[in-house]
Amino acid sequence: MRQIQINIKNALGAVTEADINGLDASAANALDKLHTGSGAGNDFLGWLDLPSRTPAGLIDDIQATAVSLRNDCEAVVAIGIGGSYLGAKAVIEALSDSFAAYRNGNGNPQVLFAGQNIGEDYLYELQSYLKGKKFGIIVISKSGTTTEPAIAFRLLKEQLESQLGKAEASKRIVAITDAKRGALRQLATEEGYKTFVIEDSVGGRFSVLSPVGLLPIAVAGYDIKALVQGAADMENATKCHSADNIAEVYAKTRNALYNAGKKIEILVNYNPKLHYFGEWWKQLYGESEGKDHKGIFPAAVDNSTDLHSMGQWIQDGERTIFETVLSVETQEHEVVIPSDEANLDGLNYIAGKRVDEVNKMAELGTRIAHVDGGVPNLRITIPALKEEYLGQLIYFFEKACGISGYILGVNPFNQPGVEDYKRNMFALLAKPGYEKETESIKSRIEG
């Protein structure tokens, strides 16, 4: 089995092997906490064995539901926020034709996203685009009351029912929600929506390998069996404490760098299809580790694009950063640079080379320059942008995140800080039940 690989040798200028190996006992303890459920946040460990215990029947059900939506819809809107959309978006973008939106399509509906913002123009333009189109909705929320997706669902549900009538609209709405509780579960039961369950033990940022991510990915036409199998392979490969456990290697190295004053990690890709993978990764690590006034700040860049914007800062700015580079070995297509007789652009020296060879040299040259400039580099090699390898990569980062959070000394599975903005927003909007908070925050503003 081919597998993603990690190389940390270019981090050893900033930390030593002894620094990394000094965290070995902490990593082993963290791994044990995960597998025994003895650590903080142990009620949110359902993701840990999710790939290996996902029943074939559930995959079949998800695929059948996806086929039904594909047959009935030109577009399917996945409504969710945070982990309820980023994982699916990351996988779909990584596997899709970059210009699919401008083509006639591949026979599958467009998968669009809503509920990830409160942009009025965004929602207006989405509704305008869907007017007169055959569309469906996948609404993802444990509670059904999270503000951003709830607003989007209310608007799009009304539009779909107006276009089709309530009975027909209910056949094109799928709810992914709590098994028993919550407003969305109640509505789904009353309206007869097809439903899938978000397990209580699977938090949003760890949910991409559950129906939350698998249904939109399947609607887009991709192989969710291969995705889950790749994750299951990585689950098996990272179960035991060892020097070869790549999740432990990554977690130990980044914590050693953090202890050495490297407070910012930049996830770097050299393939534009991985942009949203960086967005998913930022949530996974930012929300898991950024607490108790601790944690590496996660950032992401798309190279070589961002070498012409962020490159200067990375090369010569404050030396509080390190990079984790995602390197894709094999491309789906081949493009060769032609020769030109006039050679006005001076490119004949690379005529006959594949574009990917030039890209790989840009990657290598940049890594060398950044290491020389005092930026430690970790490199994760991905054999190809295929479902099985993306499944491996997702699970690898999830497992490493749990280990890394425990090494850091935080609960990787809660997010208490996320609630602060909600309380203020509800108070400012005078939500019932927030009368005291409304009075308090108004006095601050008016004062």
LORO-261816 format. One record per residue (C-alpha): residue in three letters; x, y, z. Coordinates in Angstrom, 1 decimal, decimal comma. Layout:
TINU code      u      v      w
TINU  ALA      X      Y      Z
...
***
This chain:
TINU code      u      v      w
TINU  MET    0,0    0,0    0,0
TINU  ARG    1,3    3,4   -0,9
TINU  GLN    1,0    5,9    1,9
TINU  ILE    1,6    9,5    2,7
TINU  GLN    5,1   10,1    4,2
TINU  ILE    6,6   12,7    6,5
TINU  ASN   10,2   14,1    6,4
TINU  ILE   11,4   16,2    9,3
TINU  LYS   15,1   16,5    8,5
TINU  ASN   14,8   20,2    7,5
TINU  ALA   13,4   21,0   11,0
TINU  LEU   16,6   19,8   12,6
TINU  GLY   18,4   23,2   12,3
TINU  ALA   15,9   24,7   14,8
TINU  VAL   15,5   21,7   17,1
TINU  THR   17,6   18,6   17,6
TINU  GLU   16,6   15,0   17,4
TINU  ALA   17,1   15,0   21,2
TINU  ASP   14,5   17,8   21,5
TINU  ILE   12,0   15,7   19,5
TINU  ASN   12,8   12,4   21,2
TINU  GLY   12,5   14,2   24,5
TINU  LEU    8,8   14,3   23,8
TINU  ASP    8,5   10,6   23,1
TINU  ALA    7,1    9,7   26,5
TINU  SER    4,6   12,6   26,2
TINU  ALA    3,5   11,3   22,7
TINU  ALA    3,1    7,8   24,0
TINU  ASN    1,0    9,0   26,9
TINU  ALA   -1,1   11,1   24,6
TINU  LEU   -1,7    8,1   22,3
TINU  ASP   -2,7    6,1   25,3
TINU  LYS   -5,1    8,8   26,4
TINU  LEU   -6,7    8,7   23,0
TINU  HIS   -7,1    4,9   22,8
TINU  THR   -8,1    4,4   26,5
TINU  GLY  -10,4    7,5   26,6
TINU  SER   -8,6    8,7   29,7
TINU  GLY   -7,8   12,2   28,6
TINU  ALA   -9,8   15,5   28,6
TINU  GLY  -12,6   15,6   26,1
TINU  ASN  -12,9   11,8   26,0
TINU  ASP  -16,6   12,1   25,2
TINU  PHE  -15,6   13,4   21,7
TINU  LEU  -13,5   10,5   20,5
TINU  GLY  -15,9    8,9   18,1
TINU  TRP  -13,7    9,9   15,2
TINU  LEU  -10,9    7,8   16,4
TINU  ASP  -12,1    4,5   15,0
TINU  LEU  -14,8    5,9   12,7
TINU  PRO  -13,2    4,7    9,5
TINU  SER  -12,8    1,1   10,6
TINU  ARG  -16,3    0,9   12,1
TINU  THR  -18,3    2,6    9,4
TINU  PRO  -20,6   -0,1    8,2
TINU  ALA  -20,8   -0,9    4,5
TINU  GLY  -24,6   -0,5    4,8
TINU  LEU  -24,2    3,2    5,8
TINU  ILE  -21,8    3,8    2,9
TINU  ASP  -24,4    2,2    0,5
TINU  ASP  -27,2    4,3    2,0
TINU  ILE  -25,2    7,5    1,5
TINU  GLN  -24,3    6,5   -2,0
TINU  ALA  -28,0    5,7   -2,8
TINU  THR  -29,1    9,0   -1,4
TINU  ALA  -26,4   10,8   -3,5
TINU  VAL  -27,6    9,1   -6,6
TINU  SER  -31,2   10,2   -5,9
TINU  LEU  -30,1   13,8   -5,5
TINU  ARG  -27,9   13,6   -8,6
TINU  ASN  -30,9   12,3  -10,6
TINU  ASP  -33,2   15,0   -9,4
TINU  CYS  -31,0   18,1   -9,1
TINU  GLU  -28,8   20,4  -11,2
TINU  ALA  -27,3   21,8   -8,0
TINU  VAL  -27,2   20,6   -4,3
TINU  VAL  -26,6   23,1   -1,6
TINU  ALA  -24,7   21,8    1,5
TINU  ILE  -25,7   24,0    4,4
TINU  GLY  -23,3   24,0    7,4
TINU  ILE  -20,5   26,0    9,0
TINU  GLY  -17,0   25,1   10,3
TINU  GLY  -16,4   21,4   10,2
TINU  SER  -19,8   20,9    8,7
TINU  TYR  -18,7   22,3    5,4
TINU  LEU  -14,9   22,7    5,3
TINU  GLY  -14,0   19,0    5,1
TINU  ALA  -16,4   18,3    2,2
TINU  LYS  -15,3   21,5    0,4
TINU  ALA  -11,6   20,5    0,8
TINU  VAL  -12,1   17,0   -0,6
TINU  ILE  -14,4   18,1   -3,5
TINU  GLU  -12,0   20,9   -4,5
TINU  ALA   -9,0   18,6   -4,3
TINU  LEU  -10,6   16,1   -6,7
TINU  SER  -12,5   18,4   -9,0
TINU  ASP  -11,6   19,9  -12,4
TINU  SER  -10,5   23,4  -11,6
TINU  PHE  -12,8   24,8  -14,2
TINU  ALA  -15,8   22,6  -13,7
TINU  ALA  -18,0   25,6  -13,0
TINU  TYR  -17,3   26,9  -16,5
TINU  ARG  -18,0   23,7  -18,3
TINU  ASN  -21,2   21,9  -19,1
TINU  GLY  -20,6   19,6  -16,2
TINU  ASN  -19,7   15,9  -15,8
TINU  GLY  -23,2   14,6  -15,2
TINU  ASN  -23,2   15,4  -11,5
TINU  PRO  -24,9   18,4   -9,9
TINU  GLN  -22,9   21,3   -8,7
TINU  VAL  -22,3   21,1   -5,0
TINU  LEU  -22,7   24,6   -3,6
TINU  PHE  -22,3   25,8    0,0
TINU  ALA  -24,3   28,1    2,3
TINU  GLY  -24,6   28,7    6,0
TINU  GLN  -20,8   29,3    6,3
TINU  ASN  -21,3   33,0    6,5
TINU  ILE  -23,9   35,7    7,0
TINU  GLY  -23,2   37,5    3,8
TINU  GLU  -26,4   39,1    2,5
TINU  ASP  -25,1   39,6   -1,0
TINU  TYR  -23,9   36,0   -1,0
TINU  LEU  -27,3   34,6   -0,1
TINU  TYR  -29,1   36,9   -2,5
TINU  GLU  -26,9   35,9   -5,3
TINU  LEU  -27,2   32,2   -4,4
TINU  GLN  -30,9   32,4   -4,4
TINU  SER  -30,9   34,2   -7,7
TINU  TYR  -28,7   31,6   -9,2
TINU  LEU  -31,0   28,8   -8,0
TINU  LYS  -34,2   30,5   -9,3
TINU  GLY  -35,7   28,2  -11,8
TINU  LYS  -33,1   25,5  -11,3
TINU  LYS  -33,7   22,0  -10,0
TINU  PHE  -31,9   22,0   -6,7
TINU  GLY  -31,7   20,1   -3,5
TINU  ILE  -30,5   20,8    0,1
TINU  ILE  -28,2   18,9    2,5
TINU  VAL  -28,6   20,7    5,8
TINU  ILE  -26,0   19,8    8,5
TINU  SER  -26,5   20,8   12,1
TINU  LYS  -26,7   18,9   15,4
TINU  SER  -29,1   21,5   16,9
TINU  GLY  -30,7   23,1   13,9
TINU  THR  -30,4   26,5   15,7
TINU  THR  -26,8   27,6   14,8
TINU  THR  -27,4   31,1   13,4
TINU  GLU  -25,5   31,0   10,1
TINU  PRO  -26,8   27,7    8,7
TINU  ALA  -30,3   28,2   10,3
TINU  ILE  -30,7   31,5    8,3
TINU  ALA  -29,5   29,9    5,1
TINU  PHE  -31,8   26,9    5,6
TINU  ARG  -34,8   29,0    6,3
TINU  LEU  -34,3   31,0    3,1
TINU  LEU  -33,5   28,1    0,8
TINU  LYS  -36,2   25,8    2,3
TINU  GLU  -38,8   28,5    1,6
TINU  GLN  -37,5   28,9   -1,9
TINU  LEU  -37,5   25,2   -2,7
TINU  GLU  -41,0   24,8   -1,3
TINU  SER  -42,2   27,8   -3,3
TINU  GLN  -40,8   26,3   -6,5
TINU  LEU  -41,9   22,7   -5,9
TINU  GLY  -44,5   22,6   -3,2
TINU  LYS  -43,9   21,2    0,3
TINU  ALA  -44,4   17,6   -0,5
TINU  GLU  -42,0   17,5   -3,4
TINU  ALA  -39,5   19,7   -1,7
TINU  SER  -39,2   17,4    1,2
TINU  LYS  -37,9   14,7   -1,1
TINU  ARG  -35,0   16,9   -2,1
TINU  ILE  -34,0   17,8    1,5
TINU  VAL  -31,6   15,6    3,5
TINU  ALA  -30,9   16,5    7,1
TINU  ILE  -27,7   15,4    8,9
TINU  THR  -28,4   16,0   12,5
TINU  ASP  -28,7   14,6   16,0
TINU  ALA  -30,2   11,1   16,4
TINU  LYS  -33,0   12,3   18,8
TINU  ARG  -32,8   15,9   19,9
TINU  GLY  -32,9   19,4   18,4
TINU  ALA  -35,0   21,6   16,2
TINU  LEU  -33,7   20,1   13,0
TINU  ARG  -34,4   16,5   14,1
TINU  GLN  -37,9   17,6   15,0
TINU  LEU  -38,5   19,3   11,7
TINU  ALA  -37,0   16,4    9,7
TINU  THR  -39,4   14,0   11,5
TINU  GLU  -42,4   16,2   10,9
TINU  GLU  -41,6   16,8    7,2
TINU  GLY  -40,3   13,3    6,4
TINU  TYR  -36,8   14,3    5,3
TINU  LYS  -34,3   11,6    4,7
TINU  THR  -31,8   11,8    7,6
TINU  PHE  -28,3   10,7    8,6
TINU  VAL  -27,0   11,0   12,2
TINU  ILE  -24,2   13,0   13,5
TINU  GLU  -22,9   11,0   16,4
TINU  ASP  -22,7   12,9   19,8
TINU  SER  -19,0   11,7   20,1
TINU  VAL  -17,9   13,2   16,8
TINU  GLY  -17,2   16,9   16,9
TINU  GLY  -17,7   19,1   13,8
TINU  ARG  -14,0   19,6   12,9
TINU  PHE  -13,5   15,8   13,1
TINU  SER  -16,7   14,9   11,1
TINU  VAL  -15,5   14,9    7,5
TINU  LEU  -15,4   11,1    7,4
TINU  SER  -19,0   10,8    8,7
TINU  PRO  -22,1   11,5    6,7
TINU  VAL  -21,4   15,2    7,3
TINU  GLY  -18,7   15,1    4,7
TINU  LEU  -19,4   11,8    2,9
TINU  LEU  -22,8   12,8    1,5
TINU  PRO  -21,7   16,0   -0,3
TINU  ILE  -18,6   14,3   -1,6
TINU  ALA  -20,7   11,4   -2,9
TINU  VAL  -23,1   13,9   -4,5
TINU  ALA  -20,2   15,4   -6,3
TINU  GLY  -19,4   12,0   -7,8
TINU  TYR  -16,4   10,9   -5,8
TINU  ASP  -15,6    7,5   -4,3
TINU  ILE  -16,3    7,7   -0,6
TINU  LYS  -15,5    4,0   -0,1
TINU  ALA  -11,9    4,7   -1,2
TINU  LEU  -11,8    7,8    1,0
TINU  VAL  -12,9    5,9    4,1
TINU  GLN  -10,6    2,9    3,3
TINU  GLY   -7,7    5,3    3,0
TINU  ALA   -8,5    6,7    6,4
TINU  ALA   -8,9    3,2    7,8
TINU  ASP   -5,5    2,3    6,5
TINU  MET   -4,0    5,3    8,3
TINU  GLU   -6,0    4,5   11,4
TINU  ASN   -4,4    1,1   11,5
TINU  ALA   -0,9    2,6   10,8
TINU  THR   -1,1    5,0   13,6
TINU  LYS   -2,5    2,8   16,4
TINU  CYS    0,7    1,8   18,1
TINU  HIS    3,4    4,0   19,7
TINU  SER    6,6    3,7   17,7
TINU  ALA    9,3    5,7   16,0
TINU  ASP    7,5    5,1   12,7
TINU  ASN    4,1    6,4   13,7
TINU  ILE    3,9    9,4   11,5
TINU  ALA    1,2   11,1   13,5
TINU  GLU    3,4   10,9   16,6
TINU  VAL    6,4   12,2   14,5
TINU  TYR    4,4   15,2   13,3
TINU  ALA    3,0   16,0   16,8
TINU  LYS    6,3   15,7   18,5
TINU  THR    8,2   17,8   16,0
TINU  ARG    5,7   20,7   15,9
TINU  ASN    5,6   20,7   19,7
TINU  ALA    9,4   20,8   19,9
TINU  LEU    9,4   23,7   17,4
TINU  TYR    6,8   25,5   19,5
TINU  ASN    8,9   25,0   22,6
TINU  ALA   11,8   26,5   20,7
TINU  GLY    9,9   29,7   20,0
TINU  LYS    8,3   28,8   16,7
TINU  LYS    4,7   30,0   17,4
TINU  ILE    3,3   30,0   13,8
TINU  GLU    2,9   27,0   11,5
TINU  ILE    2,3   27,7    7,8
TINU  LEU    0,7   24,9    5,8
TINU  VAL    2,1   25,2    2,3
TINU  ASN    0,8   23,6   -0,8
TINU  TYR    2,1   23,7   -4,4
TINU  ASN   -1,1   22,5   -5,9
TINU  PRO   -4,0   25,0   -6,1
TINU  LYS   -6,5   22,2   -5,6
TINU  LEU   -5,4   22,0   -2,0
TINU  HIS   -6,4   25,6   -1,0
TINU  TYR   -9,4   24,4    0,9
TINU  PHE   -7,5   21,6    2,5
TINU  GLY   -5,5   24,4    4,2
TINU  GLU   -8,7   26,0    5,4
TINU  TRP   -9,9   22,7    6,9
TINU  TRP   -6,5   22,2    8,6
TINU  LYS   -6,6   25,7   10,0
TINU  GLN   -9,9   25,0   11,8
TINU  LEU   -8,8   21,6   13,0
TINU  TYR   -5,6   22,8   14,6
TINU  GLY   -6,7   26,4   15,6
TINU  GLU   -9,9   25,2   17,3
TINU  SER   -8,2   22,2   18,9
TINU  GLU   -5,1   23,8   20,3
TINU  GLY   -5,8   27,5   20,7
TINU  LYS   -6,8   27,7   24,3
TINU  ASP   -5,5   28,4   27,8
TINU  HIS   -3,4   31,1   26,1
TINU  LYS   -1,4   28,4   24,4
TINU  GLY   -1,1   26,9   20,9
TINU  ILE    0,6   27,3   17,5
TINU  PHE   -1,1   29,8   15,2
TINU  PRO   -2,1   27,9   12,0
TINU  ALA   -1,8   29,8    8,7
TINU  ALA   -1,8   28,6    5,1
TINU  VAL   -0,4   29,7    1,8
TINU  ASP   -0,8   28,6   -1,8
TINU  ASN    2,6   28,5   -3,6
TINU  SER    4,0   29,5   -5,9
TINU  THR    1,2   32,1   -6,0
TINU  ASP    1,9   33,4   -2,5
TINU  LEU    5,7   33,5   -3,0
TINU  HIS    4,8   36,8   -4,8
TINU  SER    2,9   38,1   -1,9
TINU  MET    3,8   36,4    1,4
TINU  GLY    7,1   35,1    0,3
TINU  GLN    9,1   38,1    1,4
TINU  TRP    7,7   37,9    5,0
TINU  ILE    8,3   34,2    5,2
TINU  GLN   11,9   34,6    3,9
TINU  ASP   13,0   37,6    5,9
TINU  GLY   10,3   38,3    8,6
TINU  GLU   10,3   37,5   12,2
TINU  ARG   11,7   34,1   12,9
TINU  THR    8,7   32,7   14,8
TINU  ILE    7,5   30,5   12,0
TINU  PHE    7,9   27,0   10,6
TINU  GLU    6,4   25,4    7,5
TINU  THR    4,7   22,1    6,8
TINU  VAL    4,8   21,5    3,1
TINU  LEU    2,2   19,3    1,3
TINU  SER    3,9   17,9   -1,8
TINU  VAL    1,9   15,9   -4,4
TINU  GLU    4,1   13,4   -6,2
TINU  THR    2,0   12,5   -9,3
TINU  GLN   -0,3   14,8  -11,3
TINU  GLU   -3,5   13,7  -13,1
TINU  HIS   -2,5   15,3  -16,4
TINU  GLU    0,7   16,1  -18,4
TINU  VAL    1,5   19,5  -19,9
TINU  VAL    4,8   20,0  -21,7
TINU  ILE    6,3   23,5  -22,2
TINU  PRO    6,8   24,1  -26,0
TINU  SER    9,8   25,6  -27,6
TINU  ASP    9,5   29,1  -29,3
TINU  GLU   11,8   30,2  -32,0
TINU  ALA   11,9   33,9  -31,0
TINU  ASN   12,3   33,0  -27,3
TINU  LEU   11,4   36,5  -26,2
TINU  ASP   10,3   35,2  -22,8
TINU  GLY   13,6   33,4  -22,3
TINU  LEU   11,9   30,1  -21,5
TINU  ASN   13,6   27,9  -24,1
TINU  TYR   15,9   26,5  -21,4
TINU  ILE   12,9   24,7  -19,9
TINU  ALA   11,3   23,8  -23,3
TINU  GLY   10,4   20,1  -23,3
TINU  LYS   10,0   19,9  -19,6
TINU  ARG    6,7   19,1  -17,9
TINU  VAL    5,0   22,0  -16,0
TINU  ASP    5,1   19,8  -12,9
TINU  GLU    8,9   19,5  -13,1
TINU  VAL    9,2   23,3  -13,0
TINU  ASN    6,7   23,4  -10,1
TINU  LYS    8,7   20,7   -8,2
TINU  MET   11,9   22,8   -8,7
TINU  ALA   10,1   25,9   -7,4
TINU  GLU    9,1   23,9   -4,3
TINU  LEU   12,6   22,5   -3,7
TINU  GLY   14,2   25,8   -4,3
TINU  THR   11,8   27,5   -1,9
TINU  ARG   12,3   24,9    0,8
TINU  ILE   16,1   25,3    0,6
TINU  ALA   15,8   29,1    0,6
TINU  HIS   13,5   29,1    3,6
TINU  VAL   15,6   26,7    5,6
TINU  ASP   18,6   28,8    4,8
TINU  GLY   16,6   31,8    6,0
TINU  GLY   15,9   30,2    9,4
TINU  VAL   12,5   28,7    8,6
TINU  PRO   12,3   25,0    9,6
TINU  ASN   10,5   22,8    7,2
TINU  LEU    8,5   19,6    7,5
TINU  ARG    7,4   17,8    4,3
TINU  ILE    4,4   15,6    3,8
TINU  THR    4,4   13,7    0,6
TINU  ILE    1,1   12,7   -1,0
TINU  PRO    1,3   10,1   -3,8
TINU  ALA   -1,5   11,7   -5,8
TINU  LEU   -4,8   13,6   -5,3
TINU  LYS   -6,9   10,5   -5,1
TINU  GLU   -9,6    9,6   -2,6
TINU  GLU   -7,6    7,0   -0,8
TINU  TYR   -4,7    9,3   -0,2
TINU  LEU   -6,9   12,2    0,9
TINU  GLY   -8,5    9,8    3,4
TINU  GLN   -5,1    9,0    4,7
TINU  LEU   -4,2   12,7    5,0
TINU  ILE   -7,4   13,6    6,8
TINU  TYR   -7,0   10,9    9,4
TINU  PHE   -3,3   11,5    9,8
TINU  PHE   -3,9   15,2   10,6
TINU  GLU   -6,8   14,3   13,0
TINU  LYS   -4,8   11,7   14,9
TINU  ALA   -1,8   14,0   15,1
TINU  CYS   -4,0   16,8   16,3
TINU  GLY   -5,3   14,7   19,3
TINU  ILE   -1,7   13,7   20,2
TINU  SER   -0,3   17,2   19,8
TINU  GLY   -3,1   18,8   21,9
TINU  TYR   -2,4   16,4   24,7
TINU  ILE    1,3   17,0   24,5
TINU  LEU    0,6   20,7   24,7
TINU  GLY   -1,5   20,2   27,8
TINU  VAL   -4,9   21,3   26,5
TINU  ASN   -8,2   19,6   25,8
TINU  PRO   -8,1   19,2   22,0
TINU  PHE  -11,8   18,5   21,7
TINU  ASN  -13,6   21,5   23,2
TINU  GLN  -13,9   25,1   21,9
TINU  PRO  -15,1   27,3   24,8
TINU  GLY  -13,9   30,5   23,1
TINU  VAL  -16,2   30,0   20,2
TINU  GLU  -19,2   30,7   22,4
TINU  ASP  -18,1   34,3   23,3
TINU  TYR  -19,0   35,9   20,0
TINU  LYS  -22,3   34,1   20,0
TINU  ARG  -23,3   35,5   23,4
TINU  ASN  -22,5   39,0   22,3
TINU  MET  -24,3   38,6   19,0
TINU  PHE  -27,4   37,2   20,6
TINU  ALA  -27,4   40,1   23,1
TINU  LEU  -27,0   42,7   20,4
TINU  LEU  -29,9   41,1   18,5
TINU  ALA  -32,0   41,0   21,6
TINU  LYS  -32,6   37,3   21,5
TINU  PRO  -35,2   36,1   24,0
TINU  GLY  -33,4   34,9   27,1
TINU  TYR  -30,6   37,3   26,8
TINU  GLU  -32,2   40,3   28,3
TINU  LYS  -29,5   40,9   31,0
TINU  GLU  -26,8   40,5   28,4
TINU  THR  -28,6   42,9   26,0
TINU  GLU  -28,8   45,5   28,7
TINU  SER  -25,2   45,1   29,7
TINU  ILE  -23,7   45,2   26,2
TINU  LYS  -25,9   48,2   25,2
TINU  SER  -24,6   50,1   28,2
TINU  ARG  -21,0   49,4   27,1
TINU  ILE  -21,7   50,6   23,5
TINU  GLU  -23,7   53,7   24,6
TINU  GLY  -21,3   54,5   27,3
***
